[in-house]
Amino acid sequence: MSSINLVGITGLVAVASCWALAVVLFRVSSADSVARKLAVLLVIEGFVLITAGFPEFTFEIPISFYESHPTIDFLGSLVHHLSDAAMIALYPPFLALALNTNLTRPFEDKRVRIGLAIGAAIFGLAVVFSESRMLTTLFYSSVTLLFIYAFVASVHAWRTAKSGLVRERAGIFALAFGVRDLGWSLSYAIAAWQIWTEPDFAALLGPMLLGKLVYALGTLLAVPLIAYGILRTQLFDIDLRIRWTIKQSTVGIVIFAIVFLVSEGAEQLLSEQLGNYWGLLAAAVIAIALRPVQRFAERVAAAAMPNTQNTPEYKSDRKRQVYEAAIAEALQDGGMSEKERSLLNRLRESLDISLSDAEKLEREIQSGVRA
């Protein structure tokens, strides 16, 4: 397997992991929550990656294919650049919701968000339809600056956060999103340099593969870090729902890996036609052997998420833990503002915690009885 194929497969795995996390977040989050907005961003991120050349690398699709199918080439460019524009439009407002830092405050303004969205859409369309080298270079440079800004904002939020749960959340966010932001900023910087200088193919191949690799690895490494952070700090029943997802994902990964390895081995040792037959045979064998694979997936899920039982008692305890963490966070400065009190009341109602239990829990935290 060549380095080009390896980079392509890495990119496609990154797309799959990105969209898988988006599905999980959509299942376990409420409407208008930060997690639901992250799910939307992850879907867009997947479209950015899948139109960035990884399928071509994986399946060795020649450039002549797009020369003979200009419509497909145009649609791929349109989806890619509009997805980039969507990241410019949606990522800063997401950071404004997710991070407690003055660096993201301007994007809380609705007028700023609307202006940013309109400007990004016009910029992306101009790049596609004008095919200007200068415009494309500026566009990719803008995306580079976007991810550098995001990295700086997340680190600033972590450094200025108070101790406790707030600092832990900010640290996990800075680590997870920082990995992706640094990787993507490097990738777009390399692309901007290549477009502006237009080196020959021999000089282009090495930096191009490096840019694509950090492009994919940025997402591939960030997804499990994001999932880890969510499991530690958000959503009272996400661990119950994630257990099901781990099980199903494990089955899919095992099936894909076995079919891929068998078909690749057959292709190397036998003729191409016989390799295809072996691939089909492998799929049939996996279908017959599905029950042992499912049992294996159950063991993986149990090891990843131990001591999770979908019982009323367990859910009630998790609700109390989430509400307790929210109270502790609100009381860190020694008092509670009206806005924080209003948010706590809304959280209490959504968790179905009685007013008397909530008042008792708050008194215990204030008196130091609970940690």
C-alpha positions as CSV (number, residue, x, y, z in Angstrom):
1,M,0.0,0.0,0.0
2,S,1.5,3.3,-1.1
3,S,1.8,6.4,1.1
4,I,-0.9,8.1,-1.1
5,N,-3.3,5.2,-0.4
6,L,-2.5,5.4,3.4
7,V,-3.2,9.1,3.5
8,G,-6.5,8.6,1.7
9,I,-7.7,5.8,4.0
10,T,-6.7,8.0,7.0
11,G,-8.9,10.8,5.7
12,L,-11.9,8.5,5.1
13,V,-11.6,7.0,8.6
14,A,-11.5,10.6,9.9
15,V,-14.7,11.4,8.0
16,A,-16.4,8.3,9.4
17,S,-15.4,9.1,13.0
18,C,-16.5,12.7,12.5
19,W,-19.9,11.8,11.3
20,A,-20.2,9.0,13.9
21,L,-19.6,11.5,16.8
22,A,-22.1,13.9,15.1
23,V,-24.8,11.1,15.2
24,V,-24.1,10.4,18.9
25,L,-24.2,14.1,19.9
26,F,-27.5,14.5,18.0
27,R,-29.0,11.5,19.8
28,V,-28.0,12.6,23.3
29,S,-28.3,16.4,23.2
30,S,-31.3,18.7,23.4
31,A,-32.3,21.3,20.8
32,D,-30.3,24.5,20.7
33,S,-27.7,23.0,23.0
34,V,-23.9,23.5,22.5
35,A,-23.6,19.8,21.8
36,R,-26.3,19.9,19.1
37,K,-24.4,22.8,17.4
38,L,-21.2,20.8,17.6
39,A,-23.0,18.0,15.8
40,V,-23.8,20.4,13.0
41,L,-20.2,21.5,12.8
42,L,-18.9,17.9,12.7
43,V,-21.2,17.1,9.8
44,I,-19.8,20.1,7.9
45,E,-16.3,19.1,8.9
46,G,-16.9,15.7,7.3
47,F,-18.0,17.3,4.0
48,V,-14.9,19.4,4.1
49,L,-12.7,16.3,4.5
50,I,-14.5,14.0,2.0
51,T,-14.2,16.6,-0.8
52,A,-10.5,17.3,0.0
53,G,-9.1,14.5,-2.2
54,F,-9.1,11.5,0.2
55,P,-11.4,9.3,-1.9
56,E,-9.1,10.0,-4.9
57,F,-6.1,9.0,-2.9
58,T,-7.7,5.9,-1.6
59,F,-9.1,4.5,-4.9
60,E,-6.4,6.1,-7.1
61,I,-8.8,8.1,-9.2
62,P,-6.8,9.8,-12.0
63,I,-7.0,13.5,-12.8
64,S,-8.2,12.5,-16.3
65,F,-11.5,11.3,-14.7
66,Y,-12.4,14.8,-13.6
67,E,-11.2,16.3,-16.9
68,S,-13.7,14.1,-18.7
69,H,-16.4,14.8,-16.0
70,P,-16.2,18.5,-15.4
71,T,-19.6,18.7,-13.7
72,I,-18.4,16.3,-11.0
73,D,-15.3,18.3,-10.6
74,F,-17.3,21.6,-10.3
75,L,-19.7,20.1,-7.7
76,G,-16.9,18.8,-5.6
77,S,-15.2,22.2,-5.6
78,L,-18.5,23.9,-4.8
79,V,-19.3,21.6,-1.8
80,H,-15.7,21.9,-0.5
81,H,-15.5,25.7,-0.6
82,L,-19.1,26.2,0.7
83,S,-18.3,23.8,3.6
84,D,-15.2,25.8,4.3
85,A,-17.3,29.0,4.2
86,A,-19.8,27.3,6.6
87,M,-16.9,26.6,9.0
88,I,-15.9,30.3,8.9
89,A,-19.6,31.3,9.6
90,L,-20.4,28.8,12.3
91,Y,-17.1,28.0,14.2
92,P,-16.6,31.5,15.9
93,P,-20.3,31.6,17.2
94,F,-19.9,28.1,18.5
95,L,-16.7,29.2,20.3
96,A,-18.6,32.1,21.8
97,L,-21.2,29.7,23.3
98,A,-18.7,27.0,24.4
99,L,-15.9,29.2,25.8
100,N,-15.8,31.7,28.6
101,T,-13.3,34.2,27.2
102,N,-13.5,37.9,26.0
103,L,-11.8,36.8,22.8
104,T,-15.1,35.3,21.5
105,R,-17.5,37.9,22.9
106,P,-18.0,39.7,19.6
107,F,-19.6,36.6,18.1
108,E,-22.4,36.6,20.6
109,D,-23.9,39.5,18.7
110,K,-26.5,38.3,16.3
111,R,-25.7,41.1,13.8
112,V,-22.0,40.0,13.8
113,R,-23.0,36.4,13.2
114,I,-25.3,37.3,10.3
115,G,-22.6,39.5,8.7
116,L,-20.0,36.8,9.1
117,A,-22.3,34.2,7.5
118,I,-23.1,36.4,4.5
119,G,-19.5,37.4,4.0
120,A,-18.3,33.8,4.2
121,A,-20.9,32.6,1.7
122,I,-20.0,35.3,-0.8
123,F,-16.3,34.7,-0.3
124,G,-16.7,30.9,-0.9
125,L,-18.8,31.4,-4.0
126,A,-16.4,33.9,-5.4
127,V,-13.6,31.4,-5.1
128,V,-15.5,28.7,-6.9
129,F,-16.9,30.8,-9.8
130,S,-13.9,33.2,-10.4
131,E,-11.2,30.5,-10.1
132,S,-8.8,33.4,-9.2
133,R,-5.5,32.3,-7.7
134,M,-5.3,35.4,-5.5
135,L,-8.9,34.9,-4.2
136,T,-8.3,31.2,-3.5
137,T,-5.0,32.0,-1.6
138,L,-6.8,34.7,0.5
139,F,-9.7,32.3,1.2
140,Y,-7.4,29.5,2.4
141,S,-5.3,32.0,4.4
142,S,-8.5,33.2,6.1
143,V,-9.4,29.6,7.1
144,T,-5.8,29.3,8.4
145,L,-6.3,32.4,10.6
146,L,-9.7,31.1,11.7
147,F,-8.2,27.9,13.2
148,I,-5.3,29.8,14.7
149,Y,-7.8,32.2,16.4
150,A,-9.8,29.2,17.6
151,F,-6.7,27.6,19.2
152,V,-5.7,30.9,20.9
153,A,-9.2,31.4,22.2
154,S,-9.5,27.9,23.7
155,V,-6.1,28.2,25.4
156,H,-7.0,31.6,26.7
157,A,-10.3,30.2,28.1
158,W,-8.4,27.5,29.8
159,R,-5.7,29.7,31.3
160,T,-8.2,32.2,32.7
161,A,-10.7,29.6,34.0
162,K,-11.2,29.2,37.7
163,S,-10.2,25.9,39.4
164,G,-12.6,23.0,39.5
165,L,-15.1,21.8,36.9
166,V,-14.8,25.0,34.8
167,R,-11.1,24.6,34.4
168,E,-11.4,20.9,33.7
169,R,-13.9,21.5,30.9
170,A,-11.8,24.3,29.4
171,G,-8.7,22.2,29.5
172,I,-10.3,19.3,27.7
173,F,-11.8,21.7,25.1
174,A,-8.4,23.3,24.5
175,L,-6.7,19.9,24.1
176,A,-9.3,18.3,21.9
177,F,-10.1,21.2,19.6
178,G,-6.5,22.5,19.8
179,V,-5.3,19.3,18.2
180,R,-7.8,19.7,15.3
181,D,-7.2,23.5,15.0
182,L,-3.4,23.2,14.8
183,G,-3.6,20.4,12.3
184,W,-6.1,22.2,10.1
185,S,-4.3,25.5,10.2
186,L,-1.1,23.8,9.0
187,S,-3.0,22.1,6.3
188,Y,-4.6,25.2,5.0
189,A,-1.4,27.2,5.3
190,I,0.4,24.6,3.1
191,A,-2.5,24.7,0.6
192,A,-2.4,28.5,0.4
193,W,1.4,28.4,-0.2
194,Q,1.0,25.8,-2.9
195,I,-1.8,27.7,-4.7
196,W,0.2,31.0,-4.6
197,T,3.6,29.6,-5.6
198,E,2.3,26.9,-8.1
199,P,5.3,24.7,-7.8
200,D,5.8,21.7,-10.2
201,F,4.3,18.3,-9.3
202,A,7.6,16.9,-8.0
203,A,7.9,19.8,-5.5
204,L,4.2,19.6,-4.8
205,L,3.7,16.0,-3.8
206,G,5.6,16.0,-0.4
207,P,4.0,19.1,1.1
208,M,0.6,18.0,-0.3
209,L,0.7,14.6,1.4
210,L,1.9,16.3,4.6
211,G,-0.9,18.8,4.5
212,K,-3.5,16.1,3.8
213,L,-2.1,13.9,6.6
214,V,-2.3,16.5,9.3
215,Y,-5.7,17.5,7.9
216,A,-7.0,14.0,8.6
217,L,-5.1,13.4,11.8
218,G,-6.4,16.7,13.3
219,T,-9.9,15.3,13.2
220,L,-9.0,11.7,13.8
221,L,-7.2,12.6,17.1
222,A,-9.8,15.2,18.2
223,V,-12.9,13.0,18.0
224,P,-12.0,10.6,20.8
225,L,-10.7,13.5,22.9
226,I,-14.0,15.4,22.4
227,A,-15.9,12.2,23.3
228,Y,-13.9,11.8,26.4
229,G,-14.6,15.3,27.5
230,I,-18.3,14.9,26.9
231,L,-18.4,11.8,29.0
232,R,-16.7,13.5,31.9
233,T,-18.5,16.8,32.0
234,Q,-21.9,16.8,30.1
235,L,-25.3,15.1,29.8
236,F,-26.5,13.0,32.6
237,D,-27.4,10.0,30.5
238,I,-24.8,10.2,27.7
239,D,-22.9,7.3,29.2
240,L,-26.0,5.0,28.9
241,R,-26.5,6.0,25.3
242,I,-22.9,6.0,24.3
243,R,-22.7,2.3,25.5
244,W,-25.1,1.4,22.7
245,T,-23.0,3.4,20.2
246,I,-19.7,1.8,21.2
247,K,-21.3,-1.6,20.7
248,Q,-22.6,-0.9,17.2
249,S,-19.5,1.0,16.2
250,T,-17.3,-1.9,17.3
251,V,-19.3,-4.3,15.1
252,G,-19.0,-2.0,12.1
253,I,-15.2,-1.5,12.6
254,V,-14.5,-5.2,13.0
255,I,-16.5,-6.1,9.9
256,F,-14.9,-3.3,7.9
257,A,-11.4,-4.3,9.0
258,I,-11.8,-8.0,8.3
259,V,-13.4,-7.5,4.8
260,F,-10.7,-4.8,3.9
261,L,-7.8,-7.0,5.0
262,V,-9.1,-10.1,3.3
263,S,-9.9,-8.3,0.1
264,E,-6.5,-6.5,0.1
265,G,-4.6,-9.8,0.8
266,A,-6.5,-11.5,-2.0
267,E,-5.7,-8.7,-4.4
268,Q,-2.0,-9.0,-3.6
269,L,-1.8,-12.8,-3.8
270,L,-4.4,-13.7,-6.5
271,S,-5.8,-12.1,-9.6
272,E,-8.0,-9.0,-9.3
273,Q,-11.2,-11.0,-10.2
274,L,-10.5,-13.6,-7.6
275,G,-9.8,-10.9,-5.1
276,N,-13.3,-9.5,-5.6
277,Y,-14.7,-13.0,-5.0
278,W,-12.7,-13.3,-1.8
279,G,-14.1,-10.0,-0.6
280,L,-17.7,-11.2,-1.1
281,L,-16.9,-14.5,0.6
282,A,-15.4,-12.6,3.5
283,A,-18.6,-10.5,3.9
284,A,-20.7,-13.7,3.9
285,V,-18.4,-15.3,6.5
286,I,-18.7,-12.2,8.7
287,A,-22.5,-12.2,8.4
288,I,-22.6,-15.9,9.6
289,A,-20.1,-15.1,12.4
290,L,-22.0,-11.9,13.5
291,R,-23.1,-13.2,16.9
292,P,-19.5,-13.8,18.2
293,V,-18.6,-10.4,17.0
294,Q,-21.6,-8.8,18.8
295,R,-20.5,-10.6,22.0
296,F,-17.1,-9.2,21.5
297,A,-18.6,-5.7,21.0
298,E,-20.5,-6.1,24.3
299,R,-17.3,-6.8,26.1
300,V,-15.7,-3.7,24.5
301,A,-18.7,-1.5,25.6
302,A,-18.7,-2.9,29.1
303,A,-14.9,-2.3,29.5
304,A,-15.3,1.3,28.1
305,M,-18.3,2.2,30.2
306,P,-18.4,0.0,33.3
307,N,-21.0,0.3,36.0
308,T,-23.7,1.9,33.8
309,Q,-27.1,0.4,34.3
310,N,-30.3,1.9,32.7
311,T,-32.3,1.9,35.9
312,P,-34.3,4.7,37.5
313,E,-31.9,4.8,40.5
314,Y,-28.9,5.2,38.3
315,K,-30.5,8.0,36.2
316,S,-31.6,9.8,39.3
317,D,-28.1,9.7,40.8
318,R,-26.6,11.0,37.5
319,K,-29.1,13.8,37.4
320,R,-28.1,14.9,40.9
321,Q,-24.5,14.8,40.0
322,V,-25.0,17.1,37.0
323,Y,-27.1,19.5,39.1
324,E,-24.6,19.4,41.9
325,A,-21.7,20.3,39.5
326,A,-23.8,23.2,38.1
327,I,-24.5,24.6,41.6
328,A,-20.8,24.3,42.6
329,E,-19.8,26.1,39.4
330,A,-22.3,28.9,40.0
331,L,-21.2,29.4,43.6
332,Q,-17.5,29.5,42.9
333,D,-17.3,33.3,43.3
334,G,-19.1,33.1,46.6
335,G,-22.5,34.2,45.2
336,M,-25.0,33.6,42.4
337,S,-26.3,36.1,39.9
338,E,-29.9,36.4,38.7
339,K,-28.9,35.0,35.4
340,E,-27.1,32.0,37.0
341,R,-30.2,31.4,39.2
342,S,-32.4,31.4,36.2
343,L,-30.2,29.0,34.3
344,L,-30.1,26.7,37.3
345,N,-33.9,26.7,37.6
346,R,-34.2,25.8,34.0
347,L,-31.7,23.0,34.4
348,R,-33.5,21.7,37.5
349,E,-36.8,21.6,35.6
350,S,-35.2,19.7,32.7
351,L,-33.7,17.2,35.1
352,D,-37.0,16.8,36.9
353,I,-35.5,17.6,40.3
354,S,-37.9,18.8,42.9
355,L,-37.5,22.3,44.4
356,S,-37.1,21.0,47.9
357,D,-34.3,18.5,46.8
358,A,-32.6,21.3,44.9
359,E,-32.7,23.7,47.9
360,K,-31.4,20.9,50.2
361,L,-28.5,20.1,47.8
362,E,-27.6,23.8,47.5
363,R,-27.5,24.2,51.3
364,E,-25.3,21.2,51.6
365,I,-22.8,22.5,49.0
366,Q,-22.8,26.0,50.6
367,S,-22.1,24.5,54.1
368,G,-19.3,22.3,52.7
369,V,-21.0,19.0,53.6
370,R,-20.7,17.9,50.0
371,A,-17.4,18.1,48.1
